[in-house]
Amino acid sequence: MLRSGLSVISLLLLASAAQAQSGRPDPGCGRDVSRFCRAVMDQGDGVILNCLQQNRARLSKKCAKVLTDNGQ
């Protein structure tokens, strides 16, 4: 389960970075990671996933849906 969670976060962050560079809207949790988990962004995907889960009540609907859709 942790491995799939790490994969989800990796994909979300990569997609968010690619979207930001292209000027298109963020499709997932990039904004929420920047907002709520900035202090742990350099500590690995598992730490970021844990941070998002701890802030679940404050996440955007889009990010919460992405996590739910991916079993988190």
PQR file with spaces between the fields and no chain letter, atoms N, CA, C, O and H, PARSE charges and radii, in Angstrom:
ATOM       1  N    MET     1       0.823   -1.181    0.000 -0.4000 1.5000
ATOM       2  CA   MET     1       0.000    0.000    0.000 -0.0000 2.0000
ATOM       3  C    MET     1       0.872    1.251    0.000  0.5500 1.7000
ATOM       4  O    MET     1       0.572    2.213   -0.707 -0.5500 1.4000
ATOM       5  N    LEU     2       1.928    1.247    0.771 -0.4000 1.5000
ATOM       6  CA   LEU     2       2.821    2.396    0.803 -0.0000 2.0000
ATOM       7  C    LEU     2       3.462    2.608   -0.562  0.5500 1.7000
ATOM       8  O    LEU     2       3.609    3.744   -1.014 -0.5500 1.4000
ATOM       9  H    LEU     2       2.172    0.465    1.346  0.4000 1.0000
ATOM      10  N    ARG     3       3.840    1.519   -1.213 -0.4000 1.5000
ATOM      11  CA   ARG     3       4.468    1.626   -2.524 -0.0000 2.0000
ATOM      12  C    ARG     3       3.520    2.274   -3.529  0.5500 1.7000
ATOM      13  O    ARG     3       3.938    3.135   -4.303 -0.5500 1.4000
ATOM      14  H    ARG     3       3.721    0.597   -0.845  0.4000 1.0000
ATOM      15  N    SER     4       2.244    1.870   -3.527 -0.4000 1.5000
ATOM      16  CA   SER     4       1.287    2.467   -4.454 -0.0000 2.0000
ATOM      17  C    SER     4       1.056    3.926   -4.101  0.5500 1.7000
ATOM      18  O    SER     4       0.878    4.758   -4.991 -0.5500 1.4000
ATOM      19  H    SER     4       1.905    1.170   -2.898  0.4000 1.0000
ATOM      20  N    GLY     5       1.057    4.243   -2.823 -0.4000 1.5000
ATOM      21  CA   GLY     5       0.914    5.637   -2.399 -0.0000 2.0000
ATOM      22  C    GLY     5       2.070    6.487   -2.867  0.5500 1.7000
ATOM      23  O    GLY     5       1.885    7.627   -3.292 -0.5500 1.4000
ATOM      24  H    GLY     5       1.202    3.568   -2.100  0.4000 1.0000
ATOM      25  N    LEU     6       3.264    5.930   -2.790 -0.4000 1.5000
ATOM      26  CA   LEU     6       4.442    6.658   -3.253 -0.0000 2.0000
ATOM      27  C    LEU     6       4.372    6.893   -4.753  0.5500 1.7000
ATOM      28  O    LEU     6       4.738    7.962   -5.242 -0.5500 1.4000
ATOM      29  H    LEU     6       3.414    5.003   -2.446  0.4000 1.0000
ATOM      30  N    SER     7       3.906    5.900   -5.467 -0.4000 1.5000
ATOM      31  CA   SER     7       3.760    6.041   -6.917 -0.0000 2.0000
ATOM      32  C    SER     7       2.747    7.113   -7.255  0.5500 1.7000
ATOM      33  O    SER     7       2.963    7.907   -8.171 -0.5500 1.4000
ATOM      34  H    SER     7       3.609    5.032   -5.070  0.4000 1.0000
ATOM      35  N    VAL     8       1.648    7.143   -6.529 -0.4000 1.5000
ATOM      36  CA   VAL     8       0.607    8.151   -6.760 -0.0000 2.0000
ATOM      37  C    VAL     8       1.179    9.538   -6.562  0.5500 1.7000
ATOM      38  O    VAL     8       0.995   10.414   -7.407 -0.5500 1.4000
ATOM      39  H    VAL     8       1.472    6.498   -5.785  0.4000 1.0000
ATOM      40  N    ILE     9       1.872    9.748   -5.451 -0.4000 1.5000
ATOM      41  CA   ILE     9       2.419   11.077   -5.160 -0.0000 2.0000
ATOM      42  C    ILE     9       3.465   11.455   -6.192  0.5500 1.7000
ATOM      43  O    ILE     9       3.500   12.601   -6.641 -0.5500 1.4000
ATOM      44  H    ILE     9       2.021    9.037   -4.764  0.4000 1.0000
ATOM      45  N    SER    10       4.314   10.518   -6.576 -0.4000 1.5000
ATOM      46  CA   SER    10       5.319   10.814   -7.597 -0.0000 2.0000
ATOM      47  C    SER    10       4.662   11.269   -8.888  0.5500 1.7000
ATOM      48  O    SER    10       5.080   12.257   -9.492 -0.5500 1.4000
ATOM      49  H    SER    10       4.286    9.588   -6.211  0.4000 1.0000
ATOM      50  N    LEU    11       3.637   10.550   -9.307 -0.4000 1.5000
ATOM      51  CA   LEU    11       2.934   10.911  -10.536 -0.0000 2.0000
ATOM      52  C    LEU    11       2.247   12.264  -10.397  0.5500 1.7000
ATOM      53  O    LEU    11       2.270   13.072  -11.325 -0.5500 1.4000
ATOM      54  H    LEU    11       3.297    9.748   -8.817  0.4000 1.0000
ATOM      55  N    LEU    12       1.640   12.511   -9.245 -0.4000 1.5000
ATOM      56  CA   LEU    12       0.963   13.790   -9.022 -0.0000 2.0000
ATOM      57  C    LEU    12       1.955   14.950   -9.090  0.5500 1.7000
ATOM      58  O    LEU    12       1.680   15.977   -9.712 -0.5500 1.4000
ATOM      59  H    LEU    12       1.622   11.854   -8.491  0.4000 1.0000
ATOM      60  N    LEU    13       3.098   14.779   -8.451 -0.4000 1.5000
ATOM      61  CA   LEU    13       4.074   15.852   -8.442 -0.0000 2.0000
ATOM      62  C    LEU    13       4.683   16.076   -9.813  0.5500 1.7000
ATOM      63  O    LEU    13       4.874   17.219  -10.228 -0.5500 1.4000
ATOM      64  H    LEU    13       3.321   13.945   -7.946  0.4000 1.0000
ATOM      65  N    LEU    14       4.990   14.998  -10.520 -0.4000 1.5000
ATOM      66  CA   LEU    14       5.537   15.140  -11.871 -0.0000 2.0000
ATOM      67  C    LEU    14       4.528   15.791  -12.803  0.5500 1.7000
ATOM      68  O    LEU    14       4.877   16.675  -13.585 -0.5500 1.4000
ATOM      69  H    LEU    14       4.835   14.069  -10.183  0.4000 1.0000
ATOM      70  N    ALA    15       3.291   15.359  -12.722 -0.4000 1.5000
ATOM      71  CA   ALA    15       2.249   15.946  -13.565 -0.0000 2.0000
ATOM      72  C    ALA    15       2.047   17.413  -13.213  0.5500 1.7000
ATOM      73  O    ALA    15       1.858   18.248  -14.098 -0.5500 1.4000
ATOM      74  H    ALA    15       3.007   14.640  -12.087  0.4000 1.0000
ATOM      75  N    SER    16       2.086   17.725  -11.935 -0.4000 1.5000
ATOM      76  CA   SER    16       1.902   19.109  -11.515 -0.0000 2.0000
ATOM      77  C    SER    16       3.038   19.986  -12.017  0.5500 1.7000
ATOM      78  O    SER    16       2.808   21.104  -12.478 -0.5500 1.4000
ATOM      79  H    SER    16       2.239   17.047  -11.216  0.4000 1.0000
ATOM      80  N    ALA    17       4.257   19.484  -11.929 -0.4000 1.5000
ATOM      81  CA   ALA    17       5.410   20.255  -12.411 -0.0000 2.0000
ATOM      82  C    ALA    17       5.329   20.468  -13.912  0.5500 1.7000
ATOM      83  O    ALA    17       5.597   21.564  -14.405 -0.5500 1.4000
ATOM      84  H    ALA    17       4.445   18.576  -11.554  0.4000 1.0000
ATOM      85  N    ALA    18       4.961   19.422  -14.638 -0.4000 1.5000
ATOM      86  CA   ALA    18       4.836   19.535  -16.090 -0.0000 2.0000
ATOM      87  C    ALA    18       3.729   20.515  -16.461  0.5500 1.7000
ATOM      88  O    ALA    18       3.884   21.314  -17.384 -0.5500 1.4000
ATOM      89  H    ALA    18       4.743   18.532  -14.238  0.4000 1.0000
ATOM      90  N    GLN    19       2.621   20.453  -15.745 -0.4000 1.5000
ATOM      91  CA   GLN    19       1.505   21.348  -16.016 -0.0000 2.0000
ATOM      92  C    GLN    19       1.908   22.794  -15.723  0.5500 1.7000
ATOM      93  O    GLN    19       1.579   23.698  -16.491 -0.5500 1.4000
ATOM      94  H    GLN    19       2.495   19.804  -14.995  0.4000 1.0000
ATOM      95  N    ALA    20       2.612   23.012  -14.630 -0.4000 1.5000
ATOM      96  CA   ALA    20       3.024   24.365  -14.260 -0.0000 2.0000
ATOM      97  C    ALA    20       3.950   24.958  -15.317  0.5500 1.7000
ATOM      98  O    ALA    20       3.843   26.138  -15.650 -0.5500 1.4000
ATOM      99  H    ALA    20       2.879   22.277  -14.006  0.4000 1.0000
ATOM     100  N    GLN    21       4.850   24.143  -15.838 -0.4000 1.5000
ATOM     101  CA   GLN    21       5.778   24.622  -16.852 -0.0000 2.0000
ATOM     102  C    GLN    21       5.068   24.933  -18.156  0.5500 1.7000
ATOM     103  O    GLN    21       5.499   25.811  -18.904 -0.5500 1.4000
ATOM     104  H    GLN    21       4.936   23.184  -15.567  0.4000 1.0000
ATOM     105  N    SER    22       3.990   24.226  -18.435 -0.4000 1.5000
ATOM     106  CA   SER    22       3.286   24.440  -19.695 -0.0000 2.0000
ATOM     107  C    SER    22       2.236   25.534  -19.573  0.5500 1.7000
ATOM     108  O    SER    22       1.639   25.934  -20.573 -0.5500 1.4000
ATOM     109  H    SER    22       3.640   23.513  -17.828  0.4000 1.0000
ATOM     110  N    GLY    23       2.002   26.026  -18.350 -0.4000 1.5000
ATOM     111  CA   GLY    23       1.020   27.066  -18.146 -0.0000 2.0000
ATOM     112  C    GLY    23      -0.409   26.561  -18.023  0.5500 1.7000
ATOM     113  O    GLY    23      -1.338   27.359  -17.904 -0.5500 1.4000
ATOM     114  H    GLY    23       2.487   25.701  -17.538  0.4000 1.0000
ATOM     115  N    ARG    24      -0.595   25.256  -18.050 -0.4000 1.5000
ATOM     116  CA   ARG    24      -1.934   24.675  -17.902 -0.0000 2.0000
ATOM     117  C    ARG    24      -2.258   24.514  -16.424  0.5500 1.7000
ATOM     118  O    ARG    24      -1.349   24.487  -15.595 -0.5500 1.4000
ATOM     119  H    ARG    24       0.160   24.607  -18.147  0.4000 1.0000
ATOM     120  N    PRO    25      -3.535   24.407  -16.082 -0.5600 1.5000
ATOM     121  CA   PRO    25      -3.923   24.229  -14.674  0.2800 2.0000
ATOM     122  C    PRO    25      -3.391   22.929  -14.081  0.5500 1.7000
ATOM     123  O    PRO    25      -3.179   21.950  -14.796 -0.5500 1.4000
ATOM     124  N    ASP    26      -3.184   22.931  -12.791 -0.4000 1.5000
ATOM     125  CA   ASP    26      -2.716   21.761  -12.045 -0.0000 2.0000
ATOM     126  C    ASP    26      -3.814   20.696  -12.008  0.5500 1.7000
ATOM     127  O    ASP    26      -4.930   20.991  -11.581 -0.5500 1.4000
ATOM     128  H    ASP    26      -3.357   23.727  -12.210  0.4000 1.0000
ATOM     129  N    PRO    27      -3.525   19.465  -12.445 -0.5600 1.5000
ATOM     130  CA   PRO    27      -4.542   18.421  -12.485  0.2800 2.0000
ATOM     131  C    PRO    27      -4.720   17.660  -11.178  0.5500 1.7000
ATOM     132  O    PRO    27      -5.612   16.818  -11.077 -0.5500 1.4000
ATOM     133  N    GLY    28      -3.895   17.937  -10.180 -0.4000 1.5000
ATOM     134  CA   GLY    28      -3.956   17.106   -8.976 -0.0000 2.0000
ATOM     135  C    GLY    28      -3.689   17.854   -7.697  0.5500 1.7000
ATOM     136  O    GLY    28      -4.468   18.718   -7.294 -0.5500 1.4000
ATOM     137  H    GLY    28      -3.170   18.621  -10.262  0.4000 1.0000
ATOM     138  N    CYS    29      -2.588   17.523   -7.060 -0.4000 1.5000
ATOM     139  CA   CYS    29      -2.325   18.005   -5.707 -0.0000 2.0000
ATOM     140  C    CYS    29      -1.145   18.962   -5.596  0.5500 1.7000
ATOM     141  O    CYS    29      -0.739   19.301   -4.484 -0.5500 1.4000
ATOM     142  H    CYS    29      -1.955   16.821   -7.388  0.4000 1.0000
ATOM     143  N    GLY    30      -0.593   19.397   -6.699 -0.4000 1.5000
ATOM     144  CA   GLY    30       0.585   20.259   -6.638 -0.0000 2.0000
ATOM     145  C    GLY    30       0.386   21.501   -5.802  0.5500 1.7000
ATOM     146  O    GLY    30       1.251   21.854   -5.000 -0.5500 1.4000
ATOM     147  H    GLY    30      -0.922   19.121   -7.602  0.4000 1.0000
ATOM     148  N    ARG    31      -0.733   22.165   -5.975 -0.4000 1.5000
ATOM     149  CA   ARG    31      -1.008   23.382   -5.205 -0.0000 2.0000
ATOM     150  C    ARG    31      -1.165   23.058   -3.719  0.5500 1.7000
ATOM     151  O    ARG    31      -0.689   23.806   -2.865 -0.5500 1.4000
ATOM     152  H    ARG    31      -1.435   21.878   -6.626  0.4000 1.0000
ATOM     153  N    ASP    32      -1.830   21.946   -3.411 -0.4000 1.5000
ATOM     154  CA   ASP    32      -2.018   21.559   -2.017 -0.0000 2.0000
ATOM     155  C    ASP    32      -0.688   21.174   -1.365  0.5500 1.7000
ATOM     156  O    ASP    32      -0.448   21.497   -0.202 -0.5500 1.4000
ATOM     157  H    ASP    32      -2.216   21.339   -4.105  0.4000 1.0000
ATOM     158  N    VAL    33       0.166   20.490   -2.112 -0.4000 1.5000
ATOM     159  CA   VAL    33       1.486   20.149   -1.590 -0.0000 2.0000
ATOM     160  C    VAL    33       2.260   21.430   -1.293  0.5500 1.7000
ATOM     161  O    VAL    33       2.882   21.549   -0.238 -0.5500 1.4000
ATOM     162  H    VAL    33      -0.030   20.229   -3.057  0.4000 1.0000
ATOM     163  N    SER    34       2.225   22.379   -2.213 -0.4000 1.5000
ATOM     164  CA   SER    34       2.922   23.654   -1.997 -0.0000 2.0000
ATOM     165  C    SER    34       2.359   24.404   -0.799  0.5500 1.7000
ATOM     166  O    SER    34       3.102   25.021   -0.035 -0.5500 1.4000
ATOM     167  H    SER    34       1.719   22.282   -3.071  0.4000 1.0000
ATOM     168  N    ARG    35       1.065   24.349   -0.644 -0.4000 1.5000
ATOM     169  CA   ARG    35       0.400   25.102    0.426 -0.0000 2.0000
ATOM     170  C    ARG    35       0.589   24.459    1.795  0.5500 1.7000
ATOM     171  O    ARG    35       0.943   25.150    2.750 -0.5500 1.4000
ATOM     172  H    ARG    35       0.462   23.848   -1.265  0.4000 1.0000
ATOM     173  N    PHE    36       0.362   23.159    1.912 -0.4000 1.5000
ATOM     174  CA   PHE    36       0.325   22.506    3.215 -0.0000 2.0000
ATOM     175  C    PHE    36       1.584   21.711    3.564  0.5500 1.7000
ATOM     176  O    PHE    36       1.839   21.443    4.738 -0.5500 1.4000
ATOM     177  H    PHE    36       0.074   22.597    1.136  0.4000 1.0000
ATOM     178  N    CYS    37       2.366   21.336    2.563 -0.4000 1.5000
ATOM     179  CA   CYS    37       3.486   20.421    2.812 -0.0000 2.0000
ATOM     180  C    CYS    37       4.832   20.971    2.353  0.5500 1.7000
ATOM     181  O    CYS    37       5.789   20.214    2.188 -0.5500 1.4000
ATOM     182  H    CYS    37       2.159   21.554    1.609  0.4000 1.0000
ATOM     183  N    ARG    38       4.908   22.263    2.149 -0.4000 1.5000
ATOM     184  CA   ARG    38       6.147   22.879    1.659 -0.0000 2.0000
ATOM     185  C    ARG    38       7.355   22.501    2.525  0.5500 1.7000
ATOM     186  O    ARG    38       8.439   22.251    1.998 -0.5500 1.4000
ATOM     187  H    ARG    38       4.131   22.878    2.283  0.4000 1.0000
ATOM     188  N    ALA    39       7.176   22.459    3.833 -0.4000 1.5000
ATOM     189  CA   ALA    39       8.290   22.184    4.748 -0.0000 2.0000
ATOM     190  C    ALA    39       8.854   20.776    4.585  0.5500 1.7000
ATOM     191  O    ALA    39       9.990   20.524    4.984 -0.5500 1.4000
ATOM     192  H    ALA    39       6.295   22.662    4.261  0.4000 1.0000
ATOM     193  N    VAL    40       8.087   19.858    4.008 -0.4000 1.5000
ATOM     194  CA   VAL    40       8.551   18.469    3.895 -0.0000 2.0000
ATOM     195  C    VAL    40       8.733   18.027    2.444  0.5500 1.7000
ATOM     196  O    VAL    40       8.951   16.843    2.184 -0.5500 1.4000
ATOM     197  H    VAL    40       7.164   20.064    3.683  0.4000 1.0000
ATOM     198  N    MET    41       8.648   18.951    1.506 -0.4000 1.5000
ATOM     199  CA   MET    41       8.709   18.588    0.092 -0.0000 2.0000
ATOM     200  C    MET    41      10.000   17.876   -0.289  0.5500 1.7000
ATOM     201  O    MET    41      10.011   17.084   -1.232 -0.5500 1.4000
ATOM     202  H    MET    41       8.470   19.912    1.717  0.4000 1.0000
ATOM     203  N    ASP    42      11.078   18.141    0.420 -0.4000 1.5000
ATOM     204  CA   ASP    42      12.364   17.527    0.088 -0.0000 2.0000
ATOM     205  C    ASP    42      12.632   16.245    0.877  0.5500 1.7000
ATOM     206  O    ASP    42      13.740   15.712    0.829 -0.5500 1.4000
ATOM     207  H    ASP    42      11.070   18.784    1.186  0.4000 1.0000
ATOM     208  N    GLN    43      11.634   15.750    1.599 -0.4000 1.5000
ATOM     209  CA   GLN    43      11.838   14.593    2.467 -0.0000 2.0000
ATOM     210  C    GLN    43      11.284   13.290    1.895  0.5500 1.7000
ATOM     211  O    GLN    43      11.260   12.273    2.590 -0.5500 1.4000
ATOM     212  H    GLN    43      10.734   16.183    1.638  0.4000 1.0000
ATOM     213  N    GLY    44      10.847   13.307    0.659 -0.4000 1.5000
ATOM     214  CA   GLY    44      10.413   12.073    0.019 -0.0000 2.0000
ATOM     215  C    GLY    44       8.907   11.957   -0.108  0.5500 1.7000
ATOM     216  O    GLY    44       8.142   12.617    0.595 -0.5500 1.4000
ATOM     217  H    GLY    44      10.867   14.132    0.095  0.4000 1.0000
ATOM     218  N    ASP    45       8.510   11.093   -1.032 -0.4000 1.5000
ATOM     219  CA   ASP    45       7.103   10.918   -1.361 -0.0000 2.0000
ATOM     220  C    ASP    45       6.261   10.426   -0.199  0.5500 1.7000
ATOM     221  O    ASP    45       5.125   10.870   -0.029 -0.5500 1.4000
ATOM     222  H    ASP    45       9.131   10.557   -1.603  0.4000 1.0000
ATOM     223  N    GLY    46       6.800    9.514    0.607 -0.4000 1.5000
ATOM     224  CA   GLY    46       6.039    8.986    1.737 -0.0000 2.0000
ATOM     225  C    GLY    46       5.701   10.060    2.750  0.5500 1.7000
ATOM     226  O    GLY    46       4.606   10.074    3.313 -0.5500 1.4000
ATOM     227  H    GLY    46       7.722    9.153    0.469  0.4000 1.0000
ATOM     228  N    VAL    47       6.643   10.960    2.982 -0.4000 1.5000
ATOM     229  CA   VAL    47       6.421   12.056    3.923 -0.0000 2.0000
ATOM     230  C    VAL    47       5.380   13.023    3.362  0.5500 1.7000
ATOM     231  O    VAL    47       4.532   13.522    4.101 -0.5500 1.4000
ATOM     232  H    VAL    47       7.533   10.949    2.525  0.4000 1.0000
ATOM     233  N    ILE    48       5.445   13.287    2.058 -0.4000 1.5000
ATOM     234  CA   ILE    48       4.470   14.169    1.416 -0.0000 2.0000
ATOM     235  C    ILE    48       3.081   13.547    1.471  0.5500 1.7000
ATOM     236  O    ILE    48       2.107   14.235    1.774 -0.5500 1.4000
ATOM     237  H    ILE    48       6.134   12.882    1.457  0.4000 1.0000
ATOM     238  N    LEU    49       2.981   12.269    1.183 -0.4000 1.5000
ATOM     239  CA   LEU    49       1.699   11.581    1.252 -0.0000 2.0000
ATOM     240  C    LEU    49       1.136   11.658    2.667  0.5500 1.7000
ATOM     241  O    LEU    49      -0.050   11.937    2.846 -0.5500 1.4000
ATOM     242  H    LEU    49       3.773   11.710    0.936  0.4000 1.0000
ATOM     243  N    ASN    50       1.959   11.419    3.657 -0.4000 1.5000
ATOM     244  CA   ASN    50       1.534   11.511    5.047 -0.0000 2.0000
ATOM     245  C    ASN    50       1.042   12.925    5.365  0.5500 1.7000
ATOM     246  O    ASN    50       0.025   13.092    6.038 -0.5500 1.4000
ATOM     247  H    ASN    50       2.922   11.193    3.512  0.4000 1.0000
ATOM     248  N    CYS    51       1.744   13.918    4.893 -0.4000 1.5000
ATOM     249  CA   CYS    51       1.345   15.309    5.111 -0.0000 2.0000
ATOM     250  C    CYS    51      -0.018   15.590    4.476  0.5500 1.7000
ATOM     251  O    CYS    51      -0.876   16.215    5.099 -0.5500 1.4000
ATOM     252  H    CYS    51       2.571   13.783    4.347  0.4000 1.0000
ATOM     253  N    LEU    52      -0.216   15.131    3.247 -0.4000 1.5000
ATOM     254  CA   LEU    52      -1.507   15.331    2.589 -0.0000 2.0000
ATOM     255  C    LEU    52      -2.619   14.641    3.367  0.5500 1.7000
ATOM     256  O    LEU    52      -3.710   15.192    3.520 -0.5500 1.4000
ATOM     257  H    LEU    52       0.481   14.623    2.741  0.4000 1.0000
ATOM     258  N    GLN    53      -2.344   13.441    3.855 -0.4000 1.5000
ATOM     259  CA   GLN    53      -3.355   12.714    4.616 -0.0000 2.0000
ATOM     260  C    GLN    53      -3.671   13.432    5.922  0.5500 1.7000
ATOM     261  O    GLN    53      -4.827   13.456    6.343 -0.5500 1.4000
ATOM     262  H    GLN    53      -1.458   12.995    3.730  0.4000 1.0000
ATOM     263  N    GLN    54      -2.667   14.017    6.570 -0.4000 1.5000
ATOM     264  CA   GLN    54      -2.891   14.756    7.808 -0.0000 2.0000
ATOM     265  C    GLN    54      -3.687   16.036    7.560  0.5500 1.7000
ATOM     266  O    GLN    54      -4.363   16.531    8.462 -0.5500 1.4000
ATOM     267  H    GLN    54      -1.728   13.997    6.228  0.4000 1.0000
ATOM     268  N    ASN    55      -3.610   16.566    6.358 -0.4000 1.5000
ATOM     269  CA   ASN    55      -4.317   17.798    6.006 -0.0000 2.0000
ATOM     270  C    ASN    55      -5.543   17.532    5.142  0.5500 1.7000
ATOM     271  O    ASN    55      -6.039   18.443    4.480 -0.5500 1.4000
ATOM     272  H    ASN    55      -3.060   16.164    5.626  0.4000 1.0000
ATOM     273  N    ARG    56      -6.035   16.309    5.139 -0.4000 1.5000
ATOM     274  CA   ARG    56      -7.127   15.911    4.246 -0.0000 2.0000
ATOM     275  C    ARG    56      -8.327   16.852    4.333  0.5500 1.7000
ATOM     276  O    ARG    56      -8.919   17.172    3.303 -0.5500 1.4000
ATOM     277  H    ARG    56      -5.632   15.568    5.676  0.4000 1.0000
ATOM     278  N    ALA    57      -8.693   17.293    5.499 -0.4000 1.5000
ATOM     279  CA   ALA    57      -9.870   18.169    5.653 -0.0000 2.0000
ATOM     280  C    ALA    57      -9.666   19.532    4.997  0.5500 1.7000
ATOM     281  O    ALA    57     -10.636   20.230    4.702 -0.5500 1.4000
ATOM     282  H    ALA    57      -8.212   17.032    6.337  0.4000 1.0000
ATOM     283  N    ARG    58      -8.420   19.911    4.769 -0.4000 1.5000
ATOM     284  CA   ARG    58      -8.113   21.220    4.192 -0.0000 2.0000
ATOM     285  C    ARG    58      -7.780   21.152    2.707  0.5500 1.7000
ATOM     286  O    ARG    58      -7.605   22.194    2.075 -0.5500 1.4000
ATOM     287  H    ARG    58      -7.632   19.344    5.009  0.4000 1.0000
ATOM     288  N    LEU    59      -7.688   19.963    2.137 -0.4000 1.5000
ATOM     289  CA   LEU    59      -7.295   19.806    0.739 -0.0000 2.0000
ATOM     290  C    LEU    59      -8.385   20.296   -0.205  0.5500 1.7000
ATOM     291  O    LEU    59      -9.568   20.325    0.134 -0.5500 1.4000
ATOM     292  H    LEU    59      -7.829   19.116    2.650  0.4000 1.0000
ATOM     293  N    SER    60      -7.947   20.679   -1.398 -0.4000 1.5000
ATOM     294  CA   SER    60      -8.918   21.027   -2.432 -0.0000 2.0000
ATOM     295  C    SER    60      -9.729   19.778   -2.773  0.5500 1.7000
ATOM     296  O    SER    60      -9.277   18.654   -2.556 -0.5500 1.4000
ATOM     297  H    SER    60      -6.986   20.656   -1.674  0.4000 1.0000
ATOM     298  N    LYS    61     -10.915   19.988   -3.301 -0.4000 1.5000
ATOM     299  CA   LYS    61     -11.756   18.851   -3.689 -0.0000 2.0000
ATOM     300  C    LYS    61     -11.053   17.992   -4.725  0.5500 1.7000
ATOM     301  O    LYS    61     -11.160   16.766   -4.701 -0.5500 1.4000
ATOM     302  H    LYS    61     -11.282   20.901   -3.477  0.4000 1.0000
ATOM     303  N    LYS    62     -10.338   18.636   -5.631 -0.4000 1.5000
ATOM     304  CA   LYS    62      -9.641   17.909   -6.697 -0.0000 2.0000
ATOM     305  C    LYS    62      -8.573   16.986   -6.121  0.5500 1.7000
ATOM     306  O    LYS    62      -8.483   15.821   -6.507 -0.5500 1.4000
ATOM     307  H    LYS    62     -10.252   19.632   -5.651  0.4000 1.0000
ATOM     308  N    CYS    63      -7.773   17.500   -5.208 -0.4000 1.5000
ATOM     309  CA   CYS    63      -6.708   16.693   -4.607 -0.0000 2.0000
ATOM     310  C    CYS    63      -7.298   15.574   -3.753  0.5500 1.7000
ATOM     311  O    CYS    63      -6.830   14.437   -3.816 -0.5500 1.4000
ATOM     312  H    CYS    63      -7.846   18.447   -4.894  0.4000 1.0000
ATOM     313  N    ALA    64      -8.309   15.881   -2.964 -0.4000 1.5000
ATOM     314  CA   ALA    64      -8.951   14.854   -2.140 -0.0000 2.0000
ATOM     315  C    ALA    64      -9.497   13.733   -3.014  0.5500 1.7000
ATOM     316  O    ALA    64      -9.394   12.559   -2.657 -0.5500 1.4000
ATOM     317  H    ALA    64      -8.689   16.804   -2.913  0.4000 1.0000
ATOM     318  N    LYS    65     -10.076   14.089   -4.155 -0.4000 1.5000
ATOM     319  CA   LYS    65     -10.609   13.084   -5.079 -0.0000 2.0000
ATOM     320  C    LYS    65      -9.490   12.230   -5.667  0.5500 1.7000
ATOM     321  O    LYS    65      -9.628   11.013   -5.787 -0.5500 1.4000
ATOM     322  H    LYS    65     -10.159   15.042   -4.445  0.4000 1.0000
ATOM     323  N    VAL    66      -8.387   12.867   -6.032 -0.4000 1.5000
ATOM     324  CA   VAL    66      -7.253   12.112   -6.583 -0.0000 2.0000
ATOM     325  C    VAL    66      -6.748   11.103   -5.556  0.5500 1.7000
ATOM     326  O    VAL    66      -6.484    9.950   -5.897 -0.5500 1.4000
ATOM     327  H    VAL    66      -8.275   13.856   -5.935  0.4000 1.0000
ATOM     328  N    LEU    67      -6.613   11.527   -4.310 -0.4000 1.5000
ATOM     329  CA   LEU    67      -6.157   10.606   -3.267 -0.0000 2.0000
ATOM     330  C    LEU    67      -7.155    9.467   -3.079  0.5500 1.7000
ATOM     331  O    LEU    67      -6.762    8.303   -3.015 -0.5500 1.4000
ATOM     332  H    LEU    67      -6.827   12.464   -4.033  0.4000 1.0000
ATOM     333  N    THR    68      -8.429    9.793   -2.991 -0.4000 1.5000
ATOM     334  CA   THR    68      -9.465    8.776   -2.810 -0.0000 2.0000
ATOM     335  C    THR    68      -9.495    7.804   -3.982  0.5500 1.7000
ATOM     336  O    THR    68      -9.581    6.591   -3.794 -0.5500 1.4000
ATOM     337  H    THR    68      -8.748   10.740   -3.044  0.4000 1.0000
ATOM     338  N    ASP    69      -9.423    8.346   -5.187 -0.4000 1.5000
ATOM     339  CA   ASP    69      -9.454    7.501   -6.394 -0.0000 2.0000
ATOM     340  C    ASP    69      -8.259    6.548   -6.453  0.5500 1.7000
ATOM     341  O    ASP    69      -8.317    5.508   -7.109 -0.5500 1.4000
ATOM     342  H    ASP    69      -9.353    9.332   -5.340  0.4000 1.0000
ATOM     343  N    ASN    70      -7.176    6.912   -5.762 -0.4000 1.5000
ATOM     344  CA   ASN    70      -5.970    6.085   -5.770 -0.0000 2.0000
ATOM     345  C    ASN    70      -5.782    5.319   -4.474  0.5500 1.7000
ATOM     346  O    ASN    70      -4.671    4.892   -4.158 -0.5500 1.4000
ATOM     347  H    ASN    70      -7.129    7.757   -5.230  0.4000 1.0000
ATOM     348  N    GLY    71      -6.854    5.144   -3.726 -0.4000 1.5000
ATOM     349  CA   GLY    71      -6.809    4.300   -2.535 -0.0000 2.0000
ATOM     350  C    GLY    71      -6.113    4.907   -1.345  0.5500 1.7000
ATOM     351  O    GLY    71      -5.642    4.177   -0.474 -0.5500 1.4000
ATOM     352  H    GLY    71      -7.756    5.491   -3.982  0.4000 1.0000
ATOM     353  N    GLN    72      -6.035    6.203   -1.281 -0.4000 1.5000
ATOM     354  CA   GLN    72      -5.383    6.869   -0.153 -0.0000 2.0000
ATOM     355  C    GLN    72      -6.424    7.531    0.681  0.5500 1.7000
ATOM     356  O    GLN    72      -6.101    8.156    1.691 -0.5500 1.4000
ATOM     357  H    GLN    72      -6.418    6.796   -1.989  0.4000 1.0000
